[in-house]
């Protein structure tokens, strides 16, 4: 929820048309769908990943693309772009393809900023969340290296002109996004006991048929 809403805010600030903003907003929650194929031992490891584990983790972008790529639905096509390219870097040092600059799809360039902002602001098994100002400084420093400079420029939390004109409104927008849950997906509670299966004696018998029905002369 929080990441999708943050992506929507940045897309709107970039001046994208309403339909593109809507697609990015709706597609963003599928960005890590490929992690369904990553073992929990890697996903939840409390320490630094070794080289082999890093390769397994990085495979989630290609796995996500494979899941989404064949759809003809525009929403899913945008989701496939984000899933496959949100770990590419503006300077060409990202993965999986080492795309550079505008070779990276726009939706993925925009979402890369959101992904890092949200990740650094959140606790992880291997580190505590960073303070907000440290996160923002990191994003500013990475403009033109990790991130598309325009995406950073128009990110609501780093836009100097916005903060000068409406600092209270900008602060309120940041606070609103930070209050949103990271996801609206919840697993159902586990069953304490297996579902009961009715015994044959508890299943009602079918109604008796008339003589005409038994002889085959009834209605069909």
N, C-alpha and C positions, 0 to 999 in steps of 0.2 A: 504494500500500500504506500509506504513512505517513499520508496524509490520511484514508483510509477508516478506519484504526484510531483515529486521533485523533477523528474524528466519532463513532465507536462509543463511545469513552470518555466524551465529553461527553454524548451522548444517554443513556447509562446513568446518569450523575451527575444529569441533569435529572429522573430518575425515570420515564422513558418505559417503556412495556411492552416486553417482550422482542421481540415481533414487529416493533414500530416501530423498535427499536434495530437489529434485523437488517436491515430494509429500508434504513435510512439508511446502515448500514455497506456494504451491497452496492451501493447506488445511487450512492454518492459518487464512485467513479472515473469516472462518466459526466458529471461536472459540466461539463467543457469540450469535450464531443464536438463542439460547433458550431465549434470552431477548425479543424476539418478544411476549412472553407471560407475560412479566412483565409490570404492569401498569406504565404509565408515572409519576404518582404521587410518585411512589417509585424510578423509574430510575432517575428522575430529582429533587428529594427532595434536597433542599439546605442545610439541616442540617443533623445531625446524624440519622441513621435509628434506630427505636426501634426494640425490639426482633421479633415482628410479621413481620415487614417490612423486617428485615434481612432474615427471613426464606423465604419470597417471593422472595427476590433477589437471594438467594442461589439456589433456585429451577431452575434457568436458566440453570445450568449445566445438570441436568437430563432432562429438556425439550429439550435441544439441542441434547443430546444423543438419545432421543426418535425419534426426527426428522430424524436423520442420520443413526441410527444403522442397519437398514435392508438392506442397499445397499450392493451389491456385487462388487462395483467399488472400487479399492484400494484407490483412492484419497479420496472418501467419508468415507471409513473406517478409514483412518488416521484422517480425520476431526472429526469423532465421538470420537476417542480417545482423541484428544485435547479438544473438547467441554466438555467431561465428566470429565476430570482429570486435567485441567490446574489450578484448585484451590486446588488440593492436595498439601501437603507439605512434604518435604524430611523427616522431623522428625515425621510424622504421625498425625499431628494436623490439617490437612486441611479437606476439604469437597469435595464430599458428603460421601465418604466411609472411610475416615481416612487411606488411603493407605500410605505406608511408603517406602522410599528408592526406590529400583528397582522394587517394586510392581507397581509403577507409570509408565505408558508407556513412553518410551524415548521421543517421540514427545511432550508429555505433559510436561515432566520435562524441556525440552529445552524451550518450549513456555512460561512456567511460568515465567522465567527470563525476556523474552521479554515483557510479559503482564505488569509486575510490572514496568519495566523500562519506558515503554511508558505511563502508567497511571500516574506515579509520575511526569513525564516530561510535563504533559498536565494539563490545567486548568479543574476543575470540578465544578459543581454547589455548592459543599460544601467546596472547598478549591482552593487556587491558585497553579499553578505548582511549584514544588520544583526546586531549582537551580541544575544544572547538577552535581556538585561535591557532593552535599548532596545525590542525587539519587545513584550515584556510590558507595559512602561509605555505604549506606544502603544495597545495593546488596552484597557488599563484606562481610559485617557483617552477612548477612543471609545465606551465604554459609554453608551448613551442617545443617541448621535449616529449613528455608523455601525452599531453593534451593539445587538442585543437585550440589555438589562442582565442579564436572567436567564441568557442563554447565556454571558455573560462571567462572571457570579457563580459559575456551576457549572463553568466551564472548569477542568480539573484543575490548570493551572499558576497560576491566579489566586485559588483558593479559600483565603482566609486561615485559616478554621477547619481545613481539611485540612492546610495546611502547618504549623500550630501543633501539631496532634495527631500527625501522622505525617510529619515533614519528610523523613526518609530514604526513606520509601516514595514520596512525591511526586517527589522528585528522581530516584529509580530509574525511575519511570514516564515522566518527561520524557526521560531518557537513553535508555530503551528505544525510544521513538517516534522520537527523532532518529537512531537507528541504522538504522531501517527505510528501505528504498529508496523513492524517490518514486513509482516505478511498477514493476509486475512485467511490463510489456509490453516485449518486445524484438523488433526487426525481425530477420528471418533474415539471415545473412551474404550478401552479394552473390555471385552466381555468377561465377567467374573465366572460365569458358568456357560457351558455350551447351550445353544438354543434347544428347547425341548422338542422332541418329535412326537406327534400324537400317536397313540397306540391304535391298532386297527379297530378295537372295540369302541373307541371314542369318535370314530368317523361315522356320520349318519349314513344310513342305507339310502339308496336312491328310491324315489317313490315307485309304488307298484304300478305296472302298466295295465291298461284295460285289455279285455279280450280282443278288441279290434286292433289295438296296437301290436299284441302278440301275434296275431294272424297276418300282420303286414298291411292291413287296410287303413291304418291310421294316417294322419297328415304327415307330410315330410317337411 
